[in-house]
Amino acid sequence: INSKIVAEDGLKYGVQDITPAACDELLKMVNANSYADKDTLISYLNSWKKNDFSKGVEQHNYLWTKLGEGQGKAIGIK
């Protein structure tokens, strides 16, 4: 989702294009594991697969928080 957001400090790490194929690969990984928030992650990936980034700021910041925060908090969508 980093490729779709505007970061409050202008910093983004690990920017990759979000493609249906990339979402499918990540869906396989999520489905193969027992993450506590599995349903949330699946929901995010399915929306991105459909090119729906309307909740991208909230989705990004949810993942950003899970990864320890730091730099790159989303404040908008490009």
All heavy atoms as a GROMACS GRO file, in nm:
protein
  608
    1ILE      N    1   0.083  -0.119   0.000
    1ILE     CA    2   0.000   0.000   0.000
    1ILE      C    3   0.087   0.126   0.000
    1ILE      O    4   0.040   0.234  -0.029
    1ILE     CB    5  -0.102  -0.003   0.117
    1ILE    CG1    6  -0.210   0.103   0.102
    1ILE    CG2    7  -0.032   0.012   0.251
    1ILE    CD1    8  -0.312   0.076   0.000
    2ASN      N    9   0.217   0.110   0.029
    2ASN     CA   10   0.307   0.226   0.028
    2ASN      C   11   0.306   0.300  -0.104
    2ASN      O   12   0.328   0.421  -0.108
    2ASN     CB   13   0.450   0.184   0.061
    2ASN     CG   14   0.474   0.166   0.208
    2ASN    OD1   15   0.386   0.189   0.288
    2ASN    ND2   16   0.592   0.122   0.244
    3SER      N   17   0.282   0.228  -0.212
    3SER     CA   18   0.284   0.293  -0.344
    3SER      C   19   0.163   0.384  -0.366
    3SER      O   20   0.161   0.462  -0.461
    3SER     CB   21   0.291   0.188  -0.455
    3SER     OG   22   0.175   0.108  -0.457
    4LYS      N   23   0.064   0.375  -0.279
    4LYS     CA   24  -0.060   0.451  -0.298
    4LYS      C   25  -0.079   0.566  -0.199
    4LYS      O   26  -0.169   0.646  -0.214
    4LYS     CB   27  -0.182   0.358  -0.283
    4LYS     CG   28  -0.182   0.241  -0.379
    4LYS     CD   29  -0.196   0.286  -0.521
    4LYS     CE   30  -0.200   0.168  -0.616
    4LYS     NZ   31  -0.196   0.209  -0.754
    5ILE      N   32   0.007   0.576  -0.098
    5ILE     CA   33  -0.016   0.674   0.008
    5ILE      C   34   0.078   0.794  -0.002
    5ILE      O   35   0.180   0.791  -0.068
    5ILE     CB   36  -0.005   0.610   0.149
    5ILE    CG1   37   0.136   0.554   0.178
    5ILE    CG2   38  -0.109   0.503   0.167
    5ILE    CD1   39   0.218   0.638   0.269
    6VAL      N   40   0.037   0.899   0.069
    6VAL     CA   41   0.121   1.015   0.095
    6VAL      C   42   0.160   1.004   0.242
    6VAL      O   43   0.073   0.993   0.329
    6VAL     CB   44   0.044   1.146   0.071
    6VAL    CG1   45   0.127   1.266   0.110
    6VAL    CG2   46  -0.005   1.155  -0.073
    7ALA      N   47   0.290   1.001   0.269
    7ALA     CA   48   0.338   0.989   0.406
    7ALA      C   49   0.356   1.127   0.469
    7ALA      O   50   0.398   1.221   0.402
    7ALA     CB   51   0.471   0.914   0.409
    8GLU      N   52   0.324   1.138   0.597
    8GLU     CA   53   0.331   1.269   0.663
    8GLU      C   54   0.472   1.324   0.663
    8GLU      O   55   0.491   1.445   0.662
    8GLU     CB   56   0.271   1.263   0.804
    8GLU     CG   57   0.358   1.209   0.912
    8GLU     CD   58   0.291   1.207   1.048
    8GLU    OE1   59   0.185   1.269   1.067
    8GLU    OE2   60   0.345   1.140   1.136
    9ASP      N   61   0.573   1.238   0.664
    9ASP     CA   62   0.711   1.285   0.664
    9ASP      C   63   0.778   1.268   0.528
    9ASP      O   64   0.897   1.291   0.513
    9ASP     CB   65   0.792   1.213   0.772
    9ASP     CG   66   0.784   1.062   0.761
    9ASP    OD1   67   0.737   1.010   0.657
    9ASP    OD2   68   0.823   0.994   0.858
   10GLY      N   69   0.699   1.224   0.428
   10GLY     CA   70   0.753   1.206   0.293
   10GLY      C   71   0.836   1.081   0.274
   10GLY      O   72   0.890   1.059   0.166
   11LEU      N   73   0.846   0.997   0.378
   11LEU     CA   74   0.930   0.877   0.372
   11LEU      C   75   0.844   0.752   0.355
   11LEU      O   76   0.746   0.733   0.426
   11LEU     CB   77   1.014   0.865   0.498
   11LEU     CG   78   1.107   0.983   0.525
   11LEU    CD1   79   1.172   0.969   0.663
   11LEU    CD2   80   1.214   0.993   0.418
   12LYS      N   81   0.884   0.668   0.260
   12LYS     CA   82   0.816   0.540   0.238
   12LYS      C   83   0.923   0.436   0.211
   12LYS      O   84   1.018   0.461   0.138
   12LYS     CB   85   0.720   0.548   0.121
   12LYS     CG   86   0.605   0.642   0.142
   12LYS     CD   87   0.502   0.630   0.032
   12LYS     CE   88   0.542   0.712  -0.088
   12LYS     NZ   89   0.438   0.712  -0.192
   13TYR      N   90   0.904   0.318   0.265
   13TYR     CA   91   1.000   0.210   0.247
   13TYR      C   92   0.932   0.089   0.185
   13TYR      O   93   0.817   0.059   0.217
   13TYR     CB   94   1.063   0.172   0.381
   13TYR     CG   95   1.136   0.287   0.444
   13TYR    CD1   96   1.076   0.363   0.542
   13TYR    CD2   97   1.263   0.321   0.401
   13TYR    CE1   98   1.142   0.471   0.599
   13TYR    CE2   99   1.330   0.430   0.457
   13TYR     CZ  100   1.268   0.503   0.556
   13TYR     OH  101   1.333   0.610   0.610
   14GLY      N  102   1.001   0.018   0.098
   14GLY     CA  103   0.948  -0.104   0.040
   14GLY      C  104   0.834  -0.082  -0.057
   14GLY      O  105   0.738  -0.157  -0.057
   15VAL      N  106   0.844   0.020  -0.141
   15VAL     CA  107   0.737   0.050  -0.236
   15VAL      C  108   0.738  -0.051  -0.350
   15VAL      O  109   0.840  -0.068  -0.417
   15VAL     CB  110   0.752   0.193  -0.292
   15VAL    CG1  111   0.646   0.221  -0.395
   15VAL    CG2  112   0.745   0.296  -0.179
   16GLN      N  113   0.625  -0.119  -0.367
   16GLN     CA  114   0.606  -0.214  -0.478
   16GLN      C  115   0.470  -0.190  -0.538
   16GLN      O  116   0.376  -0.151  -0.469
   16GLN     CB  117   0.616  -0.358  -0.429
   16GLN     CG  118   0.750  -0.394  -0.374
   16GLN     CD  119   0.755  -0.538  -0.324
   16GLN    OE1  120   0.653  -0.603  -0.307
   16GLN    NE2  121   0.874  -0.586  -0.298
   17ASP      N  122   0.458  -0.217  -0.666
   17ASP     CA  123   0.329  -0.204  -0.732
   17ASP      C  124   0.232  -0.308  -0.676
   17ASP      O  125   0.270  -0.422  -0.650
   17ASP     CB  126   0.342  -0.224  -0.883
   17ASP     CG  127   0.412  -0.108  -0.952
   17ASP    OD1  128   0.407   0.004  -0.898
   17ASP    OD2  129   0.472  -0.132  -1.058
   18ILE      N  130   0.108  -0.267  -0.661
   18ILE     CA  131   0.004  -0.359  -0.618
   18ILE      C  132  -0.066  -0.411  -0.743
   18ILE      O  133  -0.134  -0.336  -0.812
   18ILE     CB  134  -0.097  -0.289  -0.525
   18ILE    CG1  135  -0.026  -0.239  -0.400
   18ILE    CG2  136  -0.210  -0.384  -0.489
   18ILE    CD1  137  -0.115  -0.157  -0.308
   19THR      N  138  -0.044  -0.538  -0.771
   19THR     CA  139  -0.105  -0.602  -0.887
   19THR      C  140  -0.195  -0.715  -0.839
   19THR      O  141  -0.176  -0.766  -0.727
   19THR     CB  142   0.002  -0.659  -0.981
   19THR    OG1  143   0.071  -0.764  -0.911
   19THR    CG2  144   0.101  -0.552  -1.026
   20PRO      N  145  -0.290  -0.757  -0.923
   20PRO     CA  146  -0.372  -0.873  -0.884
   20PRO      C  147  -0.286  -0.996  -0.855
   20PRO      O  148  -0.313  -1.069  -0.759
   20PRO     CB  149  -0.463  -0.894  -1.006
   20PRO     CG  150  -0.478  -0.757  -1.064
   20PRO     CD  151  -0.341  -0.695  -1.046
   21ALA      N  152  -0.180  -1.017  -0.933
   21ALA     CA  153  -0.093  -1.133  -0.911
   21ALA      C  154  -0.021  -1.123  -0.776
   21ALA      O  155  -0.010  -1.223  -0.704
   21ALA     CB  156   0.008  -1.145  -1.024
   22ALA      N  157   0.027  -1.004  -0.741
   22ALA     CA  158   0.093  -0.986  -0.612
   22ALA      C  159  -0.006  -1.009  -0.498
   22ALA      O  160   0.028  -1.072  -0.397
   22ALA     CB  161   0.153  -0.846  -0.603
   23CYS      N  162  -0.128  -0.960  -0.514
   23CYS     CA  163  -0.231  -0.981  -0.411
   23CYS      C  164  -0.262  -1.130  -0.397
   23CYS      O  165  -0.277  -1.180  -0.285
   23CYS     CB  166  -0.358  -0.904  -0.446
   23CYS     SG  167  -0.339  -0.725  -0.429
   24ASP      N  168  -0.270  -1.201  -0.509
   24ASP     CA  169  -0.295  -1.346  -0.504
   24ASP      C  170  -0.185  -1.419  -0.428
   24ASP      O  171  -0.213  -1.509  -0.348
   24ASP     CB  172  -0.309  -1.404  -0.645
   24ASP     CG  173  -0.442  -1.371  -0.709
   24ASP    OD1  174  -0.538  -1.338  -0.637
   24ASP    OD2  175  -0.448  -1.378  -0.835
   25GLU      N  176  -0.060  -1.381  -0.451
   25GLU     CA  177   0.052  -1.444  -0.379
   25GLU      C  178   0.042  -1.417  -0.229
   25GLU      O  179   0.063  -1.507  -0.148
   25GLU     CB  180   0.186  -1.396  -0.434
   25GLU     CG  181   0.221  -1.452  -0.569
   25GLU     CD  182   0.228  -1.605  -0.568
   25GLU    OE1  183   0.292  -1.662  -0.479
   25GLU    OE2  184   0.167  -1.666  -0.658
   26LEU      N  185   0.011  -1.294  -0.194
   26LEU     CA  186  -0.002  -1.260  -0.053
   26LEU      C  187  -0.124  -1.328   0.009
   26LEU      O  188  -0.119  -1.371   0.126
   26LEU     CB  189  -0.009  -1.108  -0.035
   26LEU     CG  190   0.122  -1.036  -0.062
   26LEU    CD1  191   0.099  -0.886  -0.070
   26LEU    CD2  192   0.225  -1.070   0.044
   27LEU      N  193  -0.232  -1.341  -0.066
   27LEU     CA  194  -0.349  -1.413  -0.016
   27LEU      C  195  -0.315  -1.558   0.014
   27LEU      O  196  -0.359  -1.613   0.116
   27LEU     CB  197  -0.465  -1.404  -0.116
   27LEU     CG  198  -0.540  -1.272  -0.117
   27LEU    CD1  199  -0.624  -1.258  -0.244
   27LEU    CD2  200  -0.626  -1.258   0.007
   28LYS      N  201  -0.234  -1.621  -0.070
   28LYS     CA  202  -0.190  -1.759  -0.044
   28LYS      C  203  -0.113  -1.765   0.088
   28LYS      O  204  -0.132  -1.856   0.168
   28LYS     CB  205  -0.101  -1.810  -0.158
   28LYS     CG  206  -0.175  -1.842  -0.283
   28LYS     CD  207  -0.077  -1.889  -0.390
   28LYS     CE  208  -0.141  -1.892  -0.526
   28LYS     NZ  209  -0.044  -1.925  -0.633
   29MET      N  210  -0.023  -1.669   0.108
   29MET     CA  211   0.057  -1.667   0.231
   29MET      C  212  -0.031  -1.646   0.354
   29MET      O  213  -0.015  -1.716   0.455
   29MET     CB  214   0.163  -1.556   0.223
   29MET     CG  215   0.274  -1.585   0.127
   29MET     SD  216   0.392  -1.448   0.105
   29MET     CE  217   0.415  -1.385   0.267
   30VAL      N  218  -0.123  -1.552   0.347
   30VAL     CA  219  -0.210  -1.524   0.460
   30VAL      C  220  -0.298  -1.645   0.490
   30VAL      O  221  -0.313  -1.685   0.606
   30VAL     CB  222  -0.296  -1.397   0.435
   30VAL    CG1  223  -0.402  -1.380   0.541
   30VAL    CG2  224  -0.207  -1.274   0.428
   31ASN      N  225  -0.354  -1.705   0.386
   31ASN     CA  226  -0.441  -1.821   0.406
   31ASN      C  227  -0.367  -1.942   0.462
   31ASN      O  228  -0.427  -2.025   0.529
   31ASN     CB  229  -0.513  -1.858   0.275
   31ASN     CG  230  -0.631  -1.769   0.250
   31ASN    OD1  231  -0.714  -1.747   0.338
   31ASN    ND2  232  -0.640  -1.714   0.130
   32ALA      N  233  -0.237  -1.951   0.435
   32ALA     CA  234  -0.157  -2.063   0.484
   32ALA      C  235  -0.113  -2.047   0.629
   32ALA      O  236  -0.054  -2.138   0.686
   32ALA     CB  237  -0.035  -2.081   0.394
   33ASN      N  238  -0.142  -1.932   0.687
   33ASN     CA  239  -0.100  -1.904   0.824
   33ASN      C  240  -0.221  -1.879   0.912
   33ASN      O  241  -0.332  -1.864   0.864
   33ASN     CB  242  -0.006  -1.783   0.826
   33ASN     CG  243   0.130  -1.817   0.769
   33ASN    OD1  244   0.208  -1.882   0.835
   33ASN    ND2  245   0.156  -1.777   0.645
   34SER      N  246  -0.196  -1.873   1.041
   34SER     CA  247  -0.306  -1.852   1.136
   34SER      C  248  -0.289  -1.719   1.209
   34SER      O  249  -0.285  -1.713   1.331
   34SER     CB  250  -0.314  -1.967   1.235
   34SER     OG  251  -0.189  -1.986   1.299
   35TYR      N  252  -0.280  -1.611   1.131
   35TYR     CA  253  -0.269  -1.478   1.188
   35TYR      C  254  -0.396  -1.444   1.265
   35TYR      O  255  -0.507  -1.477   1.222
   35TYR     CB  256  -0.249  -1.372   1.079
   35TYR     CG  257  -0.124  -1.392   0.996
   35TYR    CD1  258  -0.133  -1.415   0.859
   35TYR    CD2  259   0.002  -1.386   1.054
   35TYR    CE1  260  -0.019  -1.432   0.782
   35TYR    CE2  261   0.116  -1.403   0.978
   35TYR     CZ  262   0.105  -1.426   0.842
   35TYR     OH  263   0.218  -1.442   0.767
   36ALA      N  264  -0.381  -1.377   1.377
   36ALA     CA  265  -0.497  -1.336   1.456
   36ALA      C  266  -0.589  -1.244   1.377
   36ALA      O  267  -0.710  -1.245   1.396
   36ALA     CB  268  -0.452  -1.268   1.585
   37ASP      N  269  -0.532  -1.165   1.288
   37ASP     CA  270  -0.609  -1.070   1.208
   37ASP      C  271  -0.622  -1.114   1.062
   37ASP      O  272  -0.632  -1.032   0.971
   37ASP     CB  273  -0.548  -0.931   1.216
   37ASP     CG  274  -0.403  -0.928   1.170
   37ASP    OD1  275  -0.344  -1.035   1.147
   37ASP    OD2  276  -0.348  -0.817   1.157
   38LYS      N  277  -0.625  -1.244   1.042
   38LYS     CA  278  -0.631  -1.302   0.908
   38LYS      C  279  -0.745  -1.244   0.824
   38LYS      O  280  -0.726  -1.208   0.708
   38LYS     CB  281  -0.645  -1.453   0.921
   38LYS     CG  282  -0.640  -1.530   0.793
   38LYS     CD  283  -0.645  -1.681   0.826
   38LYS     CE  284  -0.620  -1.763   0.703
   38LYS     NZ  285  -0.605  -1.906   0.739
   39ASP      N  286  -0.863  -1.234   0.882
   39ASP     CA  287  -0.978  -1.182   0.807
   39ASP      C  288  -0.956  -1.038   0.762
   39ASP      O  289  -0.994  -1.000   0.651
   39ASP     CB  290  -1.107  -1.192   0.889
   39ASP     CG  291  -1.152  -1.336   0.909
   39ASP    OD1  292  -1.112  -1.424   0.830
   39ASP    OD2  293  -1.229  -1.360   1.004
   40THR      N  294  -0.894  -0.960   0.848
   40THR     CA  295  -0.863  -0.820   0.814
   40THR      C  296  -0.766  -0.814   0.696
   40THR      O  297  -0.787  -0.739   0.600
   40THR     CB  298  -0.804  -0.746   0.935
   40THR    OG1  299  -0.901  -0.747   1.039
   40THR    CG2  300  -0.763  -0.604   0.903
   41LEU      N  301  -0.660  -0.892   0.703
   41LEU     CA  302  -0.560  -0.893   0.597
   41LEU      C  303  -0.620  -0.940   0.464
   41LEU      O  304  -0.593  -0.881   0.359
   41LEU     CB  305  -0.442  -0.982   0.637
   41LEU     CG  306  -0.367  -0.938   0.762
   41LEU    CD1  307  -0.262  -1.042   0.801
   41LEU    CD2  308  -0.304  -0.802   0.745
   42ILE      N  309  -0.703  -1.042   0.469
   42ILE     CA  310  -0.770  -1.091   0.348
   42ILE      C  311  -0.860  -0.983   0.290
   42ILE      O  312  -0.862  -0.961   0.168
   42ILE     CB  313  -0.847  -1.221   0.378
   42ILE    CG1  314  -0.749  -1.335   0.402
   42ILE    CG2  315  -0.944  -1.254   0.264
   42ILE    CD1  316  -0.812  -1.463   0.454
   43SER      N  317  -0.931  -0.915   0.376
   43SER     CA  318  -1.018  -0.806   0.331
   43SER      C  319  -0.938  -0.697   0.260
   43SER      O  320  -0.977  -0.649   0.152
   43SER     CB  321  -1.094  -0.748   0.450
   43SER     OG  322  -1.162  -0.632   0.415
   44TYR      N  323  -0.826  -0.657   0.318
   44TYR     CA  324  -0.740  -0.555   0.257
   44TYR      C  325  -0.692  -0.601   0.120
   44TYR      O  326  -0.701  -0.527   0.021
   44TYR     CB  327  -0.618  -0.526   0.344
   44TYR     CG  328  -0.644  -0.454   0.473
   44TYR    CD1  329  -0.771  -0.418   0.516
   44TYR    CD2  330  -0.538  -0.421   0.556
   44TYR    CE1  331  -0.792  -0.352   0.634
   44TYR    CE2  332  -0.558  -0.354   0.676
   44TYR     CZ  333  -0.685  -0.320   0.715
   44TYR     OH  334  -0.703  -0.255   0.833
   45LEU      N  335  -0.639  -0.721   0.114
   45LEU     CA  336  -0.584  -0.772  -0.011
   45LEU      C  337  -0.690  -0.784  -0.119
   45LEU      O  338  -0.665  -0.752  -0.235
   45LEU     CB  339  -0.514  -0.906   0.012
   45LEU     CG  340  -0.382  -0.896   0.088
   45LEU    CD1  341  -0.339  -1.032   0.141
   45LEU    CD2  342  -0.274  -0.834   0.000
   46ASN      N  343  -0.809  -0.828  -0.081
   46ASN     CA  344  -0.917  -0.838  -0.180
   46ASN      C  345  -0.959  -0.702  -0.232
   46ASN      O  346  -0.988  -0.686  -0.350
   46ASN     CB  347  -1.037  -0.914  -0.123
   46ASN     CG  348  -1.014  -1.063  -0.123
   46ASN    OD1  349  -0.952  -1.118  -0.214
   46ASN    ND2  350  -1.064  -1.131  -0.021
   47SER      N  351  -0.959  -0.600  -0.146
   47SER     CA  352  -0.994  -0.466  -0.194
   47SER      C  353  -0.886  -0.413  -0.286
   47SER      O  354  -0.916  -0.352  -0.390
   47SER     CB  355  -1.021  -0.370  -0.077
   47SER     OG  356  -0.904  -0.340  -0.005
   48TRP      N  357  -0.760  -0.435  -0.253
   48TRP     CA  358  -0.650  -0.389  -0.338
   48TRP      C  359  -0.652  -0.461  -0.472
   48TRP      O  360  -0.623  -0.401  -0.576
   48TRP     CB  361  -0.516  -0.408  -0.270
   48TRP     CG  362  -0.504  -0.334  -0.139
   48TRP    CD1  363  -0.583  -0.233  -0.094
   48TRP    CD2  364  -0.407  -0.358  -0.039
   48TRP    NE1  365  -0.540  -0.192   0.031
   48TRP    CE2  366  -0.432  -0.267   0.068
   48TRP    CE3  367  -0.301  -0.447  -0.025
   48TRP    CZ2  368  -0.355  -0.263   0.183
   48TRP    CZ3  369  -0.224  -0.443   0.090
   48TRP    CH2  370  -0.251  -0.351   0.192
   49LYS      N  371  -0.684  -0.589  -0.470
   49LYS     CA  372  -0.692  -0.667  -0.593
   49LYS      C  373  -0.796  -0.607  -0.688
   49LYS      O  374  -0.781  -0.611  -0.810
   49LYS     CB  375  -0.727  -0.812  -0.559
   49LYS     CG  376  -0.718  -0.907  -0.673
   49LYS     CD  377  -0.742  -1.049  -0.625
   49LYS     CE  378  -0.752  -1.144  -0.742
   49LYS     NZ  379  -0.772  -1.281  -0.698
   50LYS      N  380  -0.900  -0.547  -0.632
   50LYS     CA  381  -1.006  -0.483  -0.710
   50LYS      C  382  -0.974  -0.336  -0.739
   50LYS      O  383  -1.060  -0.262  -0.786
   50LYS     CB  384  -1.139  -0.492  -0.635
   50LYS     CG  385  -1.189  -0.633  -0.619
   50LYS     CD  386  -1.313  -0.635  -0.533
   50LYS     CE  387  -1.353  -0.777  -0.500
   50LYS     NZ  388  -1.460  -0.780  -0.399
   51ASN      N  389  -0.852  -0.295  -0.706
   51ASN     CA  390  -0.808  -0.156  -0.727
   51ASN      C  391  -0.888  -0.057  -0.642
   51ASN      O  392  -0.908   0.058  -0.681
   51ASN     CB  393  -0.814  -0.119  -0.875
   51ASN     CG  394  -0.713  -0.014  -0.912
   51ASN    OD1  395  -0.605  -0.007  -0.854
   51ASN    ND2  396  -0.747   0.069  -1.009
   52ASP      N  397  -0.932  -0.102  -0.526
   52ASP     CA  398  -1.007  -0.016  -0.433
   52ASP      C  399  -0.912   0.024  -0.320
   52ASP      O  400  -0.881  -0.055  -0.232
   52ASP     CB  401  -1.127  -0.092  -0.376
   52ASP     CG  402  -1.204  -0.012  -0.272
   52ASP    OD1  403  -1.171   0.106  -0.248
   52ASP    OD2  404  -1.297  -0.069  -0.213
   53PHE      N  405  -0.870   0.150  -0.325
   53PHE     CA  406  -0.780   0.203  -0.223
   53PHE      C  407  -0.848   0.312  -0.142
   53PHE      O  408  -0.783   0.396  -0.081
   53PHE     CB  409  -0.652   0.255  -0.288
   53PHE     CG  410  -0.582   0.147  -0.367
   53PHE    CD1  411  -0.593   0.143  -0.506
   53PHE    CD2  412  -0.511   0.048  -0.303
   53PHE    CE1  413  -0.531   0.043  -0.579
   53PHE    CE2  414  -0.449  -0.053  -0.374
   53PHE     CZ  415  -0.460  -0.056  -0.513
   54SER      N  416  -0.981   0.309  -0.140
   54SER     CA  417  -1.060   0.413  -0.072
   54SER      C  418  -1.034   0.417   0.079
   54SER      O  419  -1.053   0.520   0.142
   54SER     CB  420  -1.209   0.394  -0.099
   54SER     OG  421  -1.254   0.268  -0.053
   55LYS      N  422  -0.989   0.306   0.136
   55LYS     CA  423  -0.956   0.302   0.279
   55LYS      C  424  -0.806   0.282   0.299
   55LYS      O  425  -0.761   0.233   0.402
   55LYS     CB  426  -1.034   0.190   0.347
   55LYS     CG  427  -1.184   0.212   0.342
   55LYS     CD  428  -1.259   0.101   0.410
   55LYS     CE  429  -1.409   0.127   0.399
   55LYS     NZ  430  -1.486   0.014   0.450
   56GLY      N  431  -0.730   0.323   0.199
   56GLY     CA  432  -0.586   0.299   0.199
   56GLY      C  433  -0.510   0.360   0.314
   56GLY      O  434  -0.416   0.300   0.365
   57VAL      N  435  -0.549   0.480   0.357
   57VAL     CA  436  -0.479   0.544   0.470
   57VAL      C  437  -0.498   0.460   0.596
   57VAL      O  438  -0.400   0.427   0.665
   57VAL     CB  439  -0.529   0.688   0.492
   57VAL    CG1  440  -0.474   0.746   0.622
   57VAL    CG2  441  -0.490   0.777   0.374
   58GLU      N  442  -0.621   0.424   0.624
   58GLU     CA  443  -0.649   0.344   0.744
   58GLU      C  444  -0.581   0.206   0.735
   58GLU      O  445  -0.524   0.158   0.832
   58GLU     CB  446  -0.800   0.326   0.763
   58GLU     CG  447  -0.872   0.454   0.793
   58GLU     CD  448  -0.912   0.533   0.668
   58GLU    OE1  449  -0.890   0.486   0.554
   58GLU    OE2  450  -0.965   0.644   0.685
   59GLN      N  451  -0.588   0.145   0.616
   59GLN     CA  452  -0.526   0.013   0.597
   59GLN      C  453  -0.374   0.023   0.613
   59GLN      O  454  -0.313  -0.060   0.682
   59GLN     CB  455  -0.563  -0.042   0.460
   59GLN     CG  456  -0.710  -0.075   0.448
   59GLN     CD  457  -0.753  -0.102   0.306
   59GLN    OE1  458  -0.688  -0.059   0.209
   59GLN    NE2  459  -0.864  -0.173   0.290
   60HIS      N  460  -0.314   0.123   0.550
   60HIS     CA  461  -0.170   0.141   0.563
   60HIS      C  462  -0.131   0.159   0.709
   60HIS      O  463  -0.037   0.096   0.758
   60HIS     CB  464  -0.123   0.262   0.482
   60HIS     CG  465   0.021   0.294   0.506
   60HIS    ND1  466   0.063   0.368   0.616
   60HIS    CD2  467   0.133   0.261   0.437
   60HIS    CE1  468   0.194   0.379   0.612
   60HIS    NE2  469   0.239   0.314   0.505
   61ASN      N  470  -0.201   0.246   0.778
   61ASN     CA  471  -0.162   0.277   0.916
   61ASN      C  472  -0.187   0.160   1.010
   61ASN      O  473  -0.115   0.144   1.109
   61ASN     CB  474  -0.229   0.405   0.963
   61ASN     CG  475  -0.170   0.527   0.894
   61ASN    OD1  476  -0.059   0.522   0.841
   61ASN    ND2  477  -0.244   0.635   0.891
   62TYR      N  478  -0.284   0.076   0.980
   62TYR     CA  479  -0.303  -0.047   1.057
   62TYR      C  480  -0.179  -0.135   1.042
   62TYR      O  481  -0.122  -0.182   1.141
   62TYR     CB  482  -0.428  -0.121   1.006
   62TYR     CG  483  -0.448  -0.255   1.071
   62TYR    CD1  484  -0.511  -0.264   1.194
   62TYR    CD2  485  -0.405  -0.372   1.010
   62TYR    CE1  486  -0.529  -0.388   1.256
   62TYR    CE2  487  -0.423  -0.495   1.069
   62TYR     CZ  488  -0.485  -0.503   1.192
   62TYR     OH  489  -0.503  -0.626   1.253
   63LEU      N  490  -0.135  -0.157   0.919
   63LEU     CA  491  -0.016  -0.239   0.895
   63LEU      C  492   0.110  -0.173   0.948
   63LEU      O  493   0.196  -0.239   1.005
   63LEU     CB  494  -0.003  -0.268   0.745
   63LEU     CG  495  -0.118  -0.349   0.684
   63LEU    CD1  496  -0.109  -0.348   0.532
   63LEU    CD2  497  -0.120  -0.490   0.739
   64TRP      N  498   0.119  -0.042   0.931
   64TRP     CA  499   0.233   0.036   0.980
   64TRP      C  500   0.247   0.019   1.131
   64TRP      O  501   0.357   0.000   1.183
   64TRP     CB  502   0.209   0.181   0.940
   64TRP     CG  503   0.306   0.284   0.986
   64TRP    CD1  504   0.430   0.309   0.935
   64TRP    CD2  505   0.285   0.380   1.089
   64TRP    NE1  506   0.488   0.416   1.001
   64TRP    CE2  507   0.400   0.460   1.096
   64TRP    CE3  508   0.180   0.406   1.176
   64TRP    CZ2  509   0.413   0.564   1.187
   64TRP    CZ3  510   0.193   0.509   1.265
   64TRP    CH2  511   0.309   0.587   1.270
   65THR      N  512   0.134   0.023   1.202
   65THR     CA  513   0.136   0.003   1.348
   65THR      C  514   0.182  -0.138   1.382
   65THR      O  515   0.264  -0.156   1.472
   65THR     CB  516  -0.004   0.031   1.407
   65THR    OG1  517  -0.038   0.167   1.379
   65THR    CG2  518  -0.007   0.008   1.557
   66LYS      N  519   0.132  -0.236   1.311
   66LYS     CA  520   0.173  -0.376   1.335
   66LYS      C  521   0.322  -0.396   1.314
   66LYS      O  522   0.383  -0.480   1.379
   66LYS     CB  523   0.095  -0.471   1.245
   66LYS     CG  524  -0.049  -0.489   1.282
   66LYS     CD  525  -0.118  -0.591   1.194
   66LYS     CE  526  -0.061  -0.727   1.203
   66LYS     NZ  527  -0.092  -0.807   1.318
   67LEU      N  528   0.379  -0.318   1.223
   67LEU     CA  529   0.521  -0.333   1.191
   67LEU      C  530   0.611  -0.245   1.278
   67LEU      O  531   0.730  -0.235   1.253
   67LEU     CB  532   0.544  -0.302   1.043
   67LEU     CG  533   0.480  -0.402   0.946
   67LEU    CD1  534   0.490  -0.350   0.803
   67LEU    CD2  535   0.545  -0.538   0.959
   68GLY      N  536   0.554  -0.179   1.377
   68GLY     CA  537   0.635  -0.103   1.471
   68GLY      C  538   0.639   0.046   1.449
   68GLY      O  539   0.720   0.116   1.510
   69GLU      N  540   0.556   0.096   1.360
   69GLU     CA  541   0.546   0.239   1.333
   69GLU      C  542   0.678   0.295   1.284
   69GLU      O  543   0.738   0.239   1.196
   69GLU     CB  544   0.489   0.313   1.454
   69GLU     CG  545   0.351   0.264   1.491
   69GLU     CD  546   0.293   0.332   1.612
   69GLU    OE1  547   0.364   0.403   1.683
   69GLU    OE2  548   0.172   0.313   1.634
   70GLY      N  549   0.720   0.406   1.339
   70GLY     CA  550   0.841   0.471   1.288
   70GLY      C  551   0.806   0.577   1.187
   70GLY      O  552   0.710   0.651   1.204
   71GLN      N  553   0.882   0.582   1.080
   71GLN     CA  554   0.860   0.683   0.976
   71GLN      C  555   0.761   0.633   0.872
   71GLN      O  556   0.746   0.514   0.853
   71GLN     CB  557   0.992   0.718   0.910
   71GLN     CG  558   1.092   0.775   1.007
   71GLN     CD  559   1.229   0.792   0.946
   71GLN    OE1  560   1.274   0.709   0.869
   71GLN    NE2  561   1.295   0.901   0.981
   72GLY      N  562   0.692   0.726   0.806
   72GLY     CA  563   0.608   0.689   0.694
   72GLY      C  564   0.460   0.675   0.722
   72GLY      O  565   0.389   0.612   0.645
   73LYS      N  566   0.408   0.735   0.830
   73LYS     CA  567   0.265   0.728   0.857
   73LYS      C  568   0.187   0.793   0.743
   73LYS      O  569   0.220   0.901   0.697
   73LYS     CB  570   0.233   0.798   0.988
   73LYS     CG  571   0.088   0.787   1.026
   73LYS     CD  572   0.060   0.852   1.161
   73LYS     CE  573  -0.087   0.833   1.198
   73LYS     NZ  574  -0.115   0.891   1.328
   74ALA      N  575   0.081   0.724   0.699
   74ALA     CA  576   0.000   0.776   0.588
   74ALA      C  577  -0.093   0.886   0.635
   74ALA      O  578  -0.154   0.877   0.741
   74ALA     CB  579  -0.082   0.663   0.527
   75ILE      N  580  -0.102   0.991   0.550
   75ILE     CA  581  -0.196   1.100   0.577
   75ILE      C  582  -0.290   1.124   0.460
   75ILE      O  583  -0.383   1.203   0.469
   75ILE     CB  584  -0.123   1.231   0.612
   75ILE    CG1  585  -0.029   1.273   0.500
   75ILE    CG2  586  -0.053   1.218   0.747
   75ILE    CD1  587   0.028   1.413   0.516
   76GLY      N  588  -0.265   1.055   0.349
   76GLY     CA  589  -0.349   1.072   0.231
   76GLY      C  590  -0.319   0.967   0.127
   76GLY      O  591  -0.224   0.891   0.138
   77ILE      N  592  -0.403   0.965   0.024
   77ILE     CA  593  -0.384   0.876  -0.091
   77ILE      C  594  -0.343   0.961  -0.209
   77ILE      O  595  -0.394   1.072  -0.228
   77ILE     CB  596  -0.517   0.802  -0.124
   77ILE    CG1  597  -0.556   0.708  -0.010
   77ILE    CG2  598  -0.510   0.726  -0.255
   77ILE    CD1  599  -0.466   0.588   0.006
   78LYS      N  600  -0.252   0.909  -0.289
   78LYS     CA  601  -0.207   0.980  -0.410
   78LYS      C  602  -0.318   0.985  -0.511
   78LYS      O  603  -0.395   0.897  -0.526
   78LYS     CB  604  -0.090   0.910  -0.475
   78LYS     CG  605   0.039   0.919  -0.401
   78LYS     CD  606   0.150   0.890  -0.496
   78LYS     CE  607   0.227   0.765  -0.461
   78LYS     NZ  608   0.332   0.734  -0.550
   0.00000   0.00000   0.00000
